[in-house]
Amino acid sequence: MVNAMSASYICADCDYAFVPEEAGDDPRCPKCSRTEAVEPADDSALQSDIWRQWLVVFALLFIAGIAYVVFG
Ligand SMILES: [Zn+2]
């Protein structure tokens, strides 16, 4: 379960993880003051989402490959 009160973010620019004072759409990195490099650090859920997307991509490629072999 994700605790919305302690949503942490990580800055891709300086690798600094932090919890913003006020939860907004555009949390600012306290180190380098950037907003565009800041991403939600909600780790496990995000990771599994990425893996699911890659699984879908691979499944589609696999099916396309079979279709190419069978029908091509
Ligand atoms: Zn930063």
N, CA, C, O and the ligand as a Tripos MOL2 file, in Angstrom:
@<TRIPOS>MOLECULE
protein
  289   287    73     0     0
PROTEIN
NO_CHARGES

@<TRIPOS>ATOM
      1 N           0.8270   -1.2100    0.0000 N.3       1 MET1
      2 CA          0.0000    0.0000    0.0000 C.3       1 MET1
      3 C           0.8630    1.2620    0.0000 C.2       1 MET1
      4 O           1.8880    1.3240    0.6790 O.2       1 MET1
      5 N           0.4500    2.2310   -0.7430 N.am      2 VAL2
      6 CA          1.2100    3.4730   -0.8500 C.3       2 VAL2
      7 C           0.6730    4.4740    0.1630 C.2       2 VAL2
      8 O          -0.5230    4.7620    0.2130 O.2       2 VAL2
      9 N           1.5770    4.9840    0.9540 N.am      3 ASN3
     10 CA          1.1990    6.0050    1.9150 C.3       3 ASN3
     11 C           1.3220    7.3710    1.2550 C.2       3 ASN3
     12 O           2.4310    7.8530    1.0190 O.2       3 ASN3
     13 N           0.2050    7.9860    0.9620 N.am      4 ALA4
     14 CA          0.2110    9.2320    0.2140 C.3       4 ALA4
     15 C           0.8450   10.3710    1.0110 C.2       4 ALA4
     16 O           1.3170   11.3490    0.4310 O.2       4 ALA4
     17 N           0.8550   10.2470    2.3150 N.am      5 MET5
     18 CA          1.3760   11.3300    3.1420 C.3       5 MET5
     19 C           2.8990   11.4090    3.0740 C.2       5 MET5
     20 O           3.4810   12.4620    3.3360 O.2       5 MET5
     21 N           3.5440   10.2970    2.7230 N.am      6 SER6
     22 CA          5.0080   10.3020    2.7090 C.3       6 SER6
     23 C           5.5250    9.9180    1.3320 C.2       6 SER6
     24 O           6.4910    9.1660    1.2000 O.2       6 SER6
     25 N           4.8640   10.4470    0.3100 N.am      7 ALA7
     26 CA          5.3070   10.1590   -1.0490 C.3       7 ALA7
     27 C           6.6830   10.7640   -1.2640 C.2       7 ALA7
     28 O           6.8800   11.9690   -1.1090 O.2       7 ALA7
     29 N           7.6120    9.9240   -1.6150 N.am      8 SER8
     30 CA          8.9710   10.4220   -1.8120 C.3       8 SER8
     31 C           9.2680   10.5290   -3.3010 C.2       8 SER8
     32 O           8.7010    9.8250   -4.1360 O.2       8 SER8
     33 N          10.1740   11.4330   -3.5850 N.am      9 TYR9
     34 CA         10.5730   11.6600   -4.9700 C.3       9 TYR9
     35 C          12.0780   11.5240   -5.0740 C.2       9 TYR9
     36 O          12.7950   11.6400   -4.0800 O.2       9 TYR9
     37 N          12.5460   11.2790   -6.2760 N.am     10 ILE10
     38 CA         13.9880   11.2180   -6.4860 C.3      10 ILE10
     39 C          14.3390   12.0890   -7.6760 C.2      10 ILE10
     40 O          13.6400   12.1060   -8.6890 O.2      10 ILE10
     41 N          15.4380   12.8120   -7.5280 N.am     11 CYS11
     42 CA         15.8940   13.6950   -8.5870 C.3      11 CYS11
     43 C          16.8490   12.9180   -9.4870 C.2      11 CYS11
     44 O          17.8870   12.4380   -9.0320 O.2      11 CYS11
     45 N          16.4990   12.7990  -10.7510 N.am     12 ALA12
     46 CA         17.3400   12.0460  -11.6840 C.3      12 ALA12
     47 C          18.6310   12.7960  -11.9780 C.2      12 ALA12
     48 O          19.6050   12.2060  -12.4450 O.2      12 ALA12
     49 N          18.6370   14.0820  -11.7080 N.am     13 ASP13
     50 CA         19.8040   14.8920  -12.0290 C.3      13 ASP13
     51 C          20.9180   14.7090  -11.0050 C.2      13 ASP13
     52 O          22.0770   14.5210  -11.3730 O.2      13 ASP13
     53 N          20.5680   14.7620   -9.7160 N.am     14 CYS14
     54 CA         21.6050   14.6580   -8.6950 C.3      14 CYS14
     55 C          21.3780   13.4500   -7.7920 C.2      14 CYS14
     56 O          22.0460   13.3040   -6.7670 O.2      14 CYS14
     57 N          20.4350   12.5800   -8.1700 N.am     15 ASP15
     58 CA         20.2340   11.3260   -7.4350 C.3      15 ASP15
     59 C          19.8470   11.5490   -5.9840 C.2      15 ASP15
     60 O          20.1790   10.7420   -5.1160 O.2      15 ASP15
     61 N          19.1600   12.6220   -5.7270 N.am     16 TYR16
     62 CA         18.8030   12.9770   -4.3650 C.3      16 TYR16
     63 C          17.3420   12.6150   -4.1120 C.2      16 TYR16
     64 O          16.4440   13.0910   -4.8070 O.2      16 TYR16
     65 N          17.1170   11.7670   -3.1080 N.am     17 ALA17
     66 CA         15.7570   11.3770   -2.7480 C.3      17 ALA17
     67 C          15.2600   12.2800   -1.6390 C.2      17 ALA17
     68 O          15.9910   12.5780   -0.6940 O.2      17 ALA17
     69 N          14.0170   12.7150   -1.7540 N.am     18 PHE18
     70 CA         13.4780   13.6400   -0.7620 C.3      18 PHE18
     71 C          11.9690   13.5130   -0.7070 C.2      18 PHE18
     72 O          11.3350   12.9600   -1.6050 O.2      18 PHE18
     73 N          11.4120   14.0420    0.3710 N.am     19 VAL19
     74 CA          9.9620   14.1290    0.5150 C.3      19 VAL19
     75 C           9.5980   15.6000    0.4790 C.2      19 VAL19
     76 O          10.0020   16.3600    1.3590 O.2      19 VAL19
     77 N           8.8330   16.0160   -0.5360 N.am     20 PRO20
     78 CA          8.4940   17.4380   -0.6680 C.3      20 PRO20
     79 C           7.6260   17.9170    0.4880 C.2      20 PRO20
     80 O           6.7970   17.1720    1.0100 O.2      20 PRO20
     81 N           7.8280   19.1590    0.8740 N.am     21 GLU21
     82 CA          7.0740   19.7590    1.9700 C.3      21 GLU21
     83 C           5.5810   19.7360    1.6640 C.2      21 GLU21
     84 O           4.7660   19.3120    2.4830 O.2      21 GLU21
     85 N           5.2460   20.2030    0.4620 N.am     22 GLU22
     86 CA          3.8480   20.1920    0.0660 C.3      22 GLU22
     87 C           3.6940   19.3220   -1.1720 C.2      22 GLU22
     88 O           4.4500   19.4400   -2.1360 O.2      22 GLU22
     89 N           2.7040   18.4520   -1.1210 N.am     23 ALA23
     90 CA          2.5020   17.5360   -2.2380 C.3      23 ALA23
     91 C           1.8530   18.2800   -3.3930 C.2      23 ALA23
     92 O           0.6940   18.6880   -3.3160 O.2      23 ALA23
     93 N           2.6140   18.4500   -4.4620 N.am     24 GLY24
     94 CA          2.0820   19.1130   -5.6410 C.3      24 GLY24
     95 C           2.3700   18.2780   -6.8650 C.2      24 GLY24
     96 O           2.9190   17.1800   -6.7680 O.2      24 GLY24
     97 N           2.0010   18.7970   -8.0080 N.am     25 ASP25
     98 CA          2.2810   18.0760   -9.2460 C.3      25 ASP25
     99 C           3.7420   18.2360   -9.6550 C.2      25 ASP25
    100 O           4.2870   17.4110  -10.3890 O.2      25 ASP25
    101 N           4.3620   19.2970   -9.1730 N.am     26 ASP26
    102 CA          5.7090   19.6260   -9.5960 C.3      26 ASP26
    103 C           6.6360   19.8090   -8.3990 C.2      26 ASP26
    104 O           7.0310   20.9340   -8.0960 O.2      26 ASP26
    105 N           6.9850   18.7370   -7.7250 N.am     27 PRO27
    106 CA          7.9130   18.8740   -6.6040 C.3      27 PRO27
    107 C           9.2870   19.3140   -7.0870 C.2      27 PRO27
    108 O           9.7610   18.8790   -8.1360 O.2      27 PRO27
    109 N           9.9140   20.1780   -6.3080 N.am     28 ARG28
    110 CA         11.2000   20.7390   -6.7030 C.3      28 ARG28
    111 C          12.3170   20.0820   -5.9040 C.2      28 ARG28
    112 O          12.1990   19.8950   -4.6930 O.2      28 ARG28
    113 N          13.3910   19.7380   -6.5830 N.am     29 CYS29
    114 CA         14.5290   19.1440   -5.9060 C.3      29 CYS29
    115 C          15.1790   20.1790   -4.9900 C.2      29 CYS29
    116 O          15.5560   21.2540   -5.4560 O.2      29 CYS29
    117 N          15.3180   19.8810   -3.7100 N.am     30 PRO30
    118 CA         15.9080   20.8560   -2.7840 C.3      30 PRO30
    119 C          17.3950   21.0470   -3.0080 C.2      30 PRO30
    120 O          17.9830   21.9910   -2.4810 O.2      30 PRO30
    121 N          18.0070   20.1750   -3.7760 N.am     31 LYS31
    122 CA         19.4510   20.2780   -3.9900 C.3      31 LYS31
    123 C          19.7910   21.1390   -5.1880 C.2      31 LYS31
    124 O          20.6070   22.0570   -5.0990 O.2      31 LYS31
    125 N          19.1400   20.8270   -6.3420 N.am     32 CYS32
    126 CA         19.5030   21.5290   -7.5650 C.3      32 CYS32
    127 C          18.3520   22.3950   -8.0730 C.2      32 CYS32
    128 O          18.4720   23.0330   -9.1190 O.2      32 CYS32
    129 N          17.2440   22.4210   -7.3430 N.am     33 SER33
    130 CA         16.1110   23.2960   -7.6650 C.3      33 SER33
    131 C          15.4730   22.9940   -9.0120 C.2      33 SER33
    132 O          14.7910   23.8490   -9.5780 O.2      33 SER33
    133 N          15.6810   21.7980   -9.5300 N.am     34 ARG34
    134 CA         15.0420   21.4250  -10.7760 C.3      34 ARG34
    135 C          13.6810   20.7960  -10.4740 C.2      34 ARG34
    136 O          13.4680   20.2230   -9.4050 O.2      34 ARG34
    137 N          12.7730   20.9160  -11.4290 N.am     35 THR35
    138 CA         11.4980   20.2220  -11.3090 C.3      35 THR35
    139 C          11.3660   19.1460  -12.3740 C.2      35 THR35
    140 O          10.6640   18.1550  -12.1730 O.2      35 THR35
    141 N          12.0390   19.3340  -13.5090 N.am     36 GLU36
    142 CA         11.8260   18.4220  -14.6330 C.3      36 GLU36
    143 C          12.5310   17.0920  -14.4510 C.2      36 GLU36
    144 O          12.1830   16.1150  -15.1140 O.2      36 GLU36
    145 N          13.5260   17.0340  -13.5560 N.am     37 ALA37
    146 CA         14.2580   15.7850  -13.3580 C.3      37 ALA37
    147 C          13.7050   14.9690  -12.1990 C.2      37 ALA37
    148 O          14.1630   13.8570  -11.9360 O.2      37 ALA37
    149 N          12.7210   15.5250  -11.5110 N.am     38 VAL38
    150 CA         12.2010   14.8700  -10.3250 C.3      38 VAL38
    151 C          11.1430   13.8470  -10.7110 C.2      38 VAL38
    152 O          10.2030   14.1430  -11.4490 O.2      38 VAL38
    153 N          11.3220   12.6270  -10.1880 N.am     39 GLU39
    154 CA         10.3730   11.5590  -10.4700 C.3      39 GLU39
    155 C           9.9170   10.9220   -9.1770 C.2      39 GLU39
    156 O          10.6540   10.9060   -8.1910 O.2      39 GLU39
    157 N           8.6960   10.3930   -9.1760 N.am     40 PRO40
    158 CA          8.2350    9.6840   -7.9820 C.3      40 PRO40
    159 C           9.1370    8.4900   -7.6940 C.2      40 PRO40
    160 O           9.5010    7.7450   -8.6040 O.2      40 PRO40
    161 N           9.4960    8.3130   -6.4290 N.am     41 ALA41
    162 CA         10.4180    7.2380   -6.0600 C.3      41 ALA41
    163 C           9.6640    6.0170   -5.5840 C.2      41 ALA41
    164 O          10.2130    5.1790   -4.8670 O.2      41 ALA41
    165 N           8.4230    5.9150   -5.9750 N.am     42 ASP42
    166 CA          7.6250    4.7960   -5.5030 C.3      42 ASP42
    167 C           7.9520    3.5400   -6.2760 C.2      42 ASP42
    168 O           7.1630    2.9390   -7.0040 O.2      42 ASP42
    169 N           9.1450    3.2290   -6.0450 N.am     43 ASP43
    170 CA          9.9330    2.0490   -6.3270 C.3      43 ASP43
    171 C           9.2130    0.8130   -6.8280 C.2      43 ASP43
    172 O           9.1050    0.6110   -8.0370 O.2      43 ASP43
    173 N           8.7260   -0.0050   -5.9340 N.am     44 SER44
    174 CA          8.2830   -1.3510   -6.3090 C.3      44 SER44
    175 C           7.1170   -1.3050   -7.2950 C.2      44 SER44
    176 O           7.1130   -2.0380   -8.2840 O.2      44 SER44
    177 N           6.1370   -0.4560   -7.0360 N.am     45 ALA45
    178 CA          4.9820   -0.3720   -7.9230 C.3      45 ALA45
    179 C           5.4180    0.0980   -9.3020 C.2      45 ALA45
    180 O           4.9890   -0.4480  -10.3190 O.2      45 ALA45
    181 N           6.2760    1.1180   -9.3280 N.am     46 LEU46
    182 CA          6.7480    1.6550  -10.5950 C.3      46 LEU46
    183 C           7.5350    0.5950  -11.3560 C.2      46 LEU46
    184 O           7.3340    0.4140  -12.5570 O.2      46 LEU46
    185 N           8.4290   -0.1050  -10.6630 N.am     47 GLN47
    186 CA          9.2380   -1.1270  -11.2970 C.3      47 GLN47
    187 C           8.3780   -2.2040  -11.9420 C.2      47 GLN47
    188 O           8.6090   -2.5820  -13.0910 O.2      47 GLN47
    189 N           7.3870   -2.6980  -11.2080 N.am     48 SER48
    190 CA          6.5640   -3.7630  -11.7540 C.3      48 SER48
    191 C           5.7440   -3.2550  -12.9380 C.2      48 SER48
    192 O           5.4540   -4.0090  -13.8670 O.2      48 SER48
    193 N           5.3730   -1.9750  -12.9010 N.am     49 ASP49
    194 CA          4.6770   -1.3830  -14.0360 C.3      49 ASP49
    195 C           5.5590   -1.4130  -15.2750 C.2      49 ASP49
    196 O           5.1040   -1.7690  -16.3620 O.2      49 ASP49
    197 N           6.8130   -1.0400  -15.1090 N.am     50 ILE50
    198 CA          7.7390   -1.0330  -16.2380 C.3      50 ILE50
    199 C           7.9200   -2.4450  -16.7700 C.2      50 ILE50
    200 O           7.9410   -2.6660  -17.9810 O.2      50 ILE50
    201 N           8.0520   -3.4100  -15.8450 N.am     51 TRP51
    202 CA          8.2160   -4.7940  -16.2750 C.3      51 TRP51
    203 C           6.9890   -5.2870  -17.0210 C.2      51 TRP51
    204 O           7.0990   -6.0190  -18.0040 O.2      51 TRP51
    205 N           5.8090   -4.8750  -16.5420 N.am     52 ARG52
    206 CA          4.5930   -5.3090  -17.2230 C.3      52 ARG52
    207 C           4.5580   -4.7360  -18.6330 C.2      52 ARG52
    208 O           4.1660   -5.4240  -19.5760 O.2      52 ARG52
    209 N           4.9670   -3.4770  -18.7800 N.am     53 GLN53
    210 CA          4.9840   -2.8720  -20.1110 C.3      53 GLN53
    211 C           5.9520   -3.6100  -21.0350 C.2      53 GLN53
    212 O           5.6470   -3.8480  -22.2030 O.2      53 GLN53
    213 N           7.1300   -3.9730  -20.4970 N.am     54 TRP54
    214 CA          8.0940   -4.7010  -21.3260 C.3      54 TRP54
    215 C           7.5770   -6.0750  -21.6890 C.2      54 TRP54
    216 O           7.8000   -6.5470  -22.8040 O.2      54 TRP54
    217 N           6.8860   -6.7270  -20.7590 N.am     55 LEU55
    218 CA          6.3130   -8.0340  -21.0500 C.3      55 LEU55
    219 C           5.3190   -7.9280  -22.1910 C.2      55 LEU55
    220 O           5.2830   -8.7890  -23.0700 O.2      55 LEU55
    221 N           4.5100   -6.8740  -22.1800 N.am     56 VAL56
    222 CA          3.5410   -6.6750  -23.2650 C.3      56 VAL56
    223 C           4.2720   -6.4790  -24.5870 C.2      56 VAL56
    224 O           3.8850   -7.0500  -25.6070 O.2      56 VAL56
    225 N           5.3300   -5.6680  -24.5660 N.am     57 VAL57
    226 CA          6.0980   -5.4210  -25.7900 C.3      57 VAL57
    227 C           6.6870   -6.7240  -26.3230 C.2      57 VAL57
    228 O           6.6000   -7.0070  -27.5170 O.2      57 VAL57
    229 N           7.2900   -7.5170  -25.4300 N.am     58 PHE58
    230 CA          7.8970   -8.7730  -25.8640 C.3      58 PHE58
    231 C           6.8400   -9.7380  -26.3780 C.2      58 PHE58
    232 O           7.0630  -10.4380  -27.3650 O.2      58 PHE58
    233 N           5.6880   -9.7770  -25.7110 N.am     59 ALA59
    234 CA          4.6150  -10.6660  -26.1490 C.3      59 ALA59
    235 C           4.1540  -10.2820  -27.5510 C.2      59 ALA59
    236 O           3.9210  -11.1470  -28.3950 O.2      59 ALA59
    237 N           4.0230   -8.9690  -27.7940 N.am     60 LEU60
    238 CA          3.5980   -8.5170  -29.1190 C.3      60 LEU60
    239 C           4.6480   -8.8620  -30.1750 C.2      60 LEU60
    240 O           4.3110   -9.2930  -31.2770 O.2      60 LEU60
    241 N           5.9310   -8.6680  -29.8270 N.am     61 LEU61
    242 CA          6.9940   -9.0120  -30.7700 C.3      61 LEU61
    243 C           6.9790  -10.5090  -31.0590 C.2      61 LEU61
    244 O           7.1590  -10.9340  -32.2000 O.2      61 LEU61
    245 N           6.7660  -11.2950  -30.0200 N.am     62 PHE62
    246 CA          6.7300  -12.7520  -30.1540 C.3      62 PHE62
    247 C           5.6000  -13.1740  -31.0860 C.2      62 PHE62
    248 O           5.7900  -13.9970  -31.9820 O.2      62 PHE62
    249 N           4.4370  -12.6030  -30.8640 N.am     63 ILE63
    250 CA          3.2810  -12.9270  -31.6950 C.3      63 ILE63
    251 C           3.5280  -12.4710  -33.1290 C.2      63 ILE63
    252 O           3.2040  -13.1860  -34.0770 O.2      63 ILE63
    253 N           4.1040  -11.2770  -33.2830 N.am     64 ALA64
    254 CA          4.4000  -10.7800  -34.6180 C.3      64 ALA64
    255 C           5.3980  -11.6830  -35.3190 C.2      64 ALA64
    256 O           5.2790  -11.9380  -36.5180 O.2      64 ALA64
    257 N           6.3830  -12.1690  -34.5710 N.am     65 GLY65
    258 CA          7.3610  -13.0880  -35.1480 C.3      65 GLY65
    259 C           6.7250  -14.3770  -35.6140 C.2      65 GLY65
    260 O           7.0180  -14.8590  -36.7080 O.2      65 GLY65
    261 N           5.8680  -14.9330  -34.8040 N.am     66 ILE66
    262 CA          5.1730  -16.1720  -35.1900 C.3      66 ILE66
    263 C           4.3030  -15.9300  -36.4140 C.2      66 ILE66
    264 O           4.2860  -16.7360  -37.3440 O.2      66 ILE66
    265 N           3.5790  -14.8080  -36.4080 N.am     67 ALA67
    266 CA          2.7340  -14.5000  -37.5540 C.3      67 ALA67
    267 C           3.5760  -14.3390  -38.8160 C.2      67 ALA67
    268 O           3.1700  -14.7520  -39.9020 O.2      67 ALA67
    269 N           4.7440  -13.7400  -38.6610 N.am     68 TYR68
    270 CA          5.6350  -13.5510  -39.8090 C.3      68 TYR68
    271 C           6.0940  -14.8990  -40.3590 C.2      68 TYR68
    272 O           6.1240  -15.1120  -41.5720 O.2      68 TYR68
    273 N           6.4570  -15.8200  -39.4340 N.am     69 VAL69
    274 CA          6.9310  -17.1440  -39.8510 C.3      69 VAL69
    275 C           5.7940  -17.9440  -40.4840 C.2      69 VAL69
    276 O           5.9880  -18.6010  -41.5070 O.2      69 VAL69
    277 N           4.6210  -17.8890  -39.8820 N.am     70 VAL70
    278 CA          3.4960  -18.7180  -40.3330 C.3      70 VAL70
    279 C           2.8970  -18.1720  -41.6260 C.2      70 VAL70
    280 O           2.6330  -18.9160  -42.5710 O.2      70 VAL70
    281 N           2.6880  -16.8550  -41.6470 N.am     71 PHE71
    282 CA          1.9690  -16.2780  -42.7810 C.3      71 PHE71
    283 C           2.8880  -15.6220  -43.7900 C.2      71 PHE71
    284 O           2.4670  -15.3350  -44.9110 O.2      71 PHE71
    285 N           4.1680  -15.3730  -43.4080 N.am     72 GLY72
    286 CA          5.0730  -14.6450  -44.2910 C.3      72 GLY72
    287 C           5.6660  -15.5990  -45.2960 C.2      72 GLY72
    288 O           6.4610  -15.1890  -46.1410 O.2      72 GLY72
    289 ZN         18.4060   17.5400   -8.0050 Zn       73 ZN73
@<TRIPOS>BOND
     1     1     2 1
     2     2     3 1
     3     3     4 2
     4     3     5 am
     5     5     6 1
     6     6     7 1
     7     7     8 2
     8     7     9 am
     9     9    10 1
    10    10    11 1
    11    11    12 2
    12    11    13 am
    13    13    14 1
    14    14    15 1
    15    15    16 2
    16    15    17 am
    17    17    18 1
    18    18    19 1
    19    19    20 2
    20    19    21 am
    21    21    22 1
    22    22    23 1
    23    23    24 2
    24    23    25 am
    25    25    26 1
    26    26    27 1
    27    27    28 2
    28    27    29 am
    29    29    30 1
    30    30    31 1
    31    31    32 2
    32    31    33 am
    33    33    34 1
    34    34    35 1
    35    35    36 2
    36    35    37 am
    37    37    38 1
    38    38    39 1
    39    39    40 2
    40    39    41 am
    41    41    42 1
    42    42    43 1
    43    43    44 2
    44    43    45 am
    45    45    46 1
    46    46    47 1
    47    47    48 2
    48    47    49 am
    49    49    50 1
    50    50    51 1
    51    51    52 2
    52    51    53 am
    53    53    54 1
    54    54    55 1
    55    55    56 2
    56    55    57 am
    57    57    58 1
    58    58    59 1
    59    59    60 2
    60    59    61 am
    61    61    62 1
    62    62    63 1
    63    63    64 2
    64    63    65 am
    65    65    66 1
    66    66    67 1
    67    67    68 2
    68    67    69 am
    69    69    70 1
    70    70    71 1
    71    71    72 2
    72    71    73 am
    73    73    74 1
    74    74    75 1
    75    75    76 2
    76    75    77 am
    77    77    78 1
    78    78    79 1
    79    79    80 2
    80    79    81 am
    81    81    82 1
    82    82    83 1
    83    83    84 2
    84    83    85 am
    85    85    86 1
    86    86    87 1
    87    87    88 2
    88    87    89 am
    89    89    90 1
    90    90    91 1
    91    91    92 2
    92    91    93 am
    93    93    94 1
    94    94    95 1
    95    95    96 2
    96    95    97 am
    97    97    98 1
    98    98    99 1
    99    99   100 2
   100    99   101 am
   101   101   102 1
   102   102   103 1
   103   103   104 2
   104   103   105 am
   105   105   106 1
   106   106   107 1
   107   107   108 2
   108   107   109 am
   109   109   110 1
   110   110   111 1
   111   111   112 2
   112   111   113 am
   113   113   114 1
   114   114   115 1
   115   115   116 2
   116   115   117 am
   117   117   118 1
   118   118   119 1
   119   119   120 2
   120   119   121 am
   121   121   122 1
   122   122   123 1
   123   123   124 2
   124   123   125 am
   125   125   126 1
   126   126   127 1
   127   127   128 2
   128   127   129 am
   129   129   130 1
   130   130   131 1
   131   131   132 2
   132   131   133 am
   133   133   134 1
   134   134   135 1
   135   135   136 2
   136   135   137 am
   137   137   138 1
   138   138   139 1
   139   139   140 2
   140   139   141 am
   141   141   142 1
   142   142   143 1
   143   143   144 2
   144   143   145 am
   145   145   146 1
   146   146   147 1
   147   147   148 2
   148   147   149 am
   149   149   150 1
   150   150   151 1
   151   151   152 2
   152   151   153 am
   153   153   154 1
   154   154   155 1
   155   155   156 2
   156   155   157 am
   157   157   158 1
   158   158   159 1
   159   159   160 2
   160   159   161 am
   161   161   162 1
   162   162   163 1
   163   163   164 2
   164   163   165 am
   165   165   166 1
   166   166   167 1
   167   167   168 2
   168   167   169 am
   169   169   170 1
   170   170   171 1
   171   171   172 2
   172   171   173 am
   173   173   174 1
   174   174   175 1
   175   175   176 2
   176   175   177 am
   177   177   178 1
   178   178   179 1
   179   179   180 2
   180   179   181 am
   181   181   182 1
   182   182   183 1
   183   183   184 2
   184   183   185 am
   185   185   186 1
   186   186   187 1
   187   187   188 2
   188   187   189 am
   189   189   190 1
   190   190   191 1
   191   191   192 2
   192   191   193 am
   193   193   194 1
   194   194   195 1
   195   195   196 2
   196   195   197 am
   197   197   198 1
   198   198   199 1
   199   199   200 2
   200   199   201 am
   201   201   202 1
   202   202   203 1
   203   203   204 2
   204   203   205 am
   205   205   206 1
   206   206   207 1
   207   207   208 2
   208   207   209 am
   209   209   210 1
   210   210   211 1
   211   211   212 2
   212   211   213 am
   213   213   214 1
   214   214   215 1
   215   215   216 2
   216   215   217 am
   217   217   218 1
   218   218   219 1
   219   219   220 2
   220   219   221 am
   221   221   222 1
   222   222   223 1
   223   223   224 2
   224   223   225 am
   225   225   226 1
   226   226   227 1
   227   227   228 2
   228   227   229 am
   229   229   230 1
   230   230   231 1
   231   231   232 2
   232   231   233 am
   233   233   234 1
   234   234   235 1
   235   235   236 2
   236   235   237 am
   237   237   238 1
   238   238   239 1
   239   239   240 2
   240   239   241 am
   241   241   242 1
   242   242   243 1
   243   243   244 2
   244   243   245 am
   245   245   246 1
   246   246   247 1
   247   247   248 2
   248   247   249 am
   249   249   250 1
   250   250   251 1
   251   251   252 2
   252   251   253 am
   253   253   254 1
   254   254   255 1
   255   255   256 2
   256   255   257 am
   257   257   258 1
   258   258   259 1
   259   259   260 2
   260   259   261 am
   261   261   262 1
   262   262   263 1
   263   263   264 2
   264   263   265 am
   265   265   266 1
   266   266   267 1
   267   267   268 2
   268   267   269 am
   269   269   270 1
   270   270   271 1
   271   271   272 2
   272   271   273 am
   273   273   274 1
   274   274   275 1
   275   275   276 2
   276   275   277 am
   277   277   278 1
   278   278   279 1
   279   279   280 2
   280   279   281 am
   281   281   282 1
   282   282   283 1
   283   283   284 2
   284   283   285 am
   285   285   286 1
   286   286   287 1
   287   287   288 2
@<TRIPOS>SUBSTRUCTURE
     1 MET1         2 RESIDUE 1 A MET
     2 VAL2         6 RESIDUE 1 A VAL
     3 ASN3        10 RESIDUE 1 A ASN
     4 ALA4        14 RESIDUE 1 A ALA
     5 MET5        18 RESIDUE 1 A MET
     6 SER6        22 RESIDUE 1 A SER
     7 ALA7        26 RESIDUE 1 A ALA
     8 SER8        30 RESIDUE 1 A SER
     9 TYR9        34 RESIDUE 1 A TYR
    10 ILE10       38 RESIDUE 1 A ILE
    11 CYS11       42 RESIDUE 1 A CYS
    12 ALA12       46 RESIDUE 1 A ALA
    13 ASP13       50 RESIDUE 1 A ASP
    14 CYS14       54 RESIDUE 1 A CYS
    15 ASP15       58 RESIDUE 1 A ASP
    16 TYR16       62 RESIDUE 1 A TYR
    17 ALA17       66 RESIDUE 1 A ALA
    18 PHE18       70 RESIDUE 1 A PHE
    19 VAL19       74 RESIDUE 1 A VAL
    20 PRO20       78 RESIDUE 1 A PRO
    21 GLU21       82 RESIDUE 1 A GLU
    22 GLU22       86 RESIDUE 1 A GLU
    23 ALA23       90 RESIDUE 1 A ALA
    24 GLY24       94 RESIDUE 1 A GLY
    25 ASP25       98 RESIDUE 1 A ASP
    26 ASP26      102 RESIDUE 1 A ASP
    27 PRO27      106 RESIDUE 1 A PRO
    28 ARG28      110 RESIDUE 1 A ARG
    29 CYS29      114 RESIDUE 1 A CYS
    30 PRO30      118 RESIDUE 1 A PRO
    31 LYS31      122 RESIDUE 1 A LYS
    32 CYS32      126 RESIDUE 1 A CYS
    33 SER33      130 RESIDUE 1 A SER
    34 ARG34      134 RESIDUE 1 A ARG
    35 THR35      138 RESIDUE 1 A THR
    36 GLU36      142 RESIDUE 1 A GLU
    37 ALA37      146 RESIDUE 1 A ALA
    38 VAL38      150 RESIDUE 1 A VAL
    39 GLU39      154 RESIDUE 1 A GLU
    40 PRO40      158 RESIDUE 1 A PRO
    41 ALA41      162 RESIDUE 1 A ALA
    42 ASP42      166 RESIDUE 1 A ASP
    43 ASP43      170 RESIDUE 1 A ASP
    44 SER44      174 RESIDUE 1 A SER
    45 ALA45      178 RESIDUE 1 A ALA
    46 LEU46      182 RESIDUE 1 A LEU
    47 GLN47      186 RESIDUE 1 A GLN
    48 SER48      190 RESIDUE 1 A SER
    49 ASP49      194 RESIDUE 1 A ASP
    50 ILE50      198 RESIDUE 1 A ILE
    51 TRP51      202 RESIDUE 1 A TRP
    52 ARG52      206 RESIDUE 1 A ARG
    53 GLN53      210 RESIDUE 1 A GLN
    54 TRP54      214 RESIDUE 1 A TRP
    55 LEU55      218 RESIDUE 1 A LEU
    56 VAL56      222 RESIDUE 1 A VAL
    57 VAL57      226 RESIDUE 1 A VAL
    58 PHE58      230 RESIDUE 1 A PHE
    59 ALA59      234 RESIDUE 1 A ALA
    60 LEU60      238 RESIDUE 1 A LEU
    61 LEU61      242 RESIDUE 1 A LEU
    62 PHE62      246 RESIDUE 1 A PHE
    63 ILE63      250 RESIDUE 1 A ILE
    64 ALA64      254 RESIDUE 1 A ALA
    65 GLY65      258 RESIDUE 1 A GLY
    66 ILE66      262 RESIDUE 1 A ILE
    67 ALA67      266 RESIDUE 1 A ALA
    68 TYR68      270 RESIDUE 1 A TYR
    69 VAL69      274 RESIDUE 1 A VAL
    70 VAL70      278 RESIDUE 1 A VAL
    71 PHE71      282 RESIDUE 1 A PHE
    72 GLY72      286 RESIDUE 1 A GLY
    73 ZN73       289 GROUP 0 **** ****
